Amino acid sequence: MYAGLSFLWLWAWKEKTNHYKYWIIFLIVLGWGSLMEIIQGITHLGRNFETADILADVLGFLPGWFAWKIFQNSYAHRIFKSPNH
């Protein structure tokens, strides 16, 4: 899920390559994963807070980022690219 979230967010960001963009999206993924774990720990609805799950969520950013880098250099990117950009 986090790989897909990262990929789609990178695709939606219209700016050219900006290294801050990657860090911002990484921090959003980290924050979202952490928030979900905190909510699971607070609500006690059959799920528990797990630090390892936060790590897994954050590591999910990497496949999404790699897929974006591959997509960015592919023919498909030129097909889906808006004519205004």
N, C-alpha and C positions, 0 to 999 in steps of 0.2 A: 504494500500500500504506500509506503513512504518513498519507494523508488518511483512509483507512478506519480505521486504528488510532486516530487522534485522535478521529474521530467516535464510534466505539464506546466509547472510554474516557470521553469526555464524557457519553455516554448512560448508562453504567454508574455514574457518580458520582452518588449520590443527593442530595447537598446542593443547596440552592438556589444561585443564582448567587453564586459566590465567585471573585473575580478571581485569588486565589492558585491556584485549581484550574487555571486556564488556563496559568499559568506553570509549575506542576508538570508538567502533561502536556507542555507544550512542551519542558521540560528532559529529560523521559523520552524523547521522540522524538529530541531532539538526542543524548542519550547512547546510545540504541540505534543510531542511524545511524552515529555515530562508532565505536562498538564494532564494528559490522559491517565498516566500512572498515579498522579496525586489524587485525581478524582476516584480512581479505582480503590485507592487506599482509604479514602474518606468514606465512601458510600458503603463498603462491605457488602456488595450485592453479588457475591460469588467470585469476585476477582480480587487480587491482592496487589499491593505495590511491589514492583520488582525492578531493582536497579538494572538487572541484565536486560529487561525489556526496553528500557530507555536506550541502552547501548545498541540493541538490535534495531530499534527505530532509527537511531542516528546513522547506523551503518547502512540502512536502507537508502540513505541519500546517495551513497556512492554508485550503486548500479544505475540510478536515475541520472546522475551526472555523466557517467560513462556513456549511457545510451544517448543522452543529449549531444555529447561531443561527436559521437558517431553519426547521429542524425543530422547534425549541423553541417557535416562535410559530405553528406550523401545527396544523391539526385532527388530523393523524396523531399528534402528540405526546399529545393528550388521549385518543386511543383506546388507545395503548400504555402510558399512564401507569398505574402500579399503584394500586389503590384505597386502599392504605395510606398513600400519599404525598399 
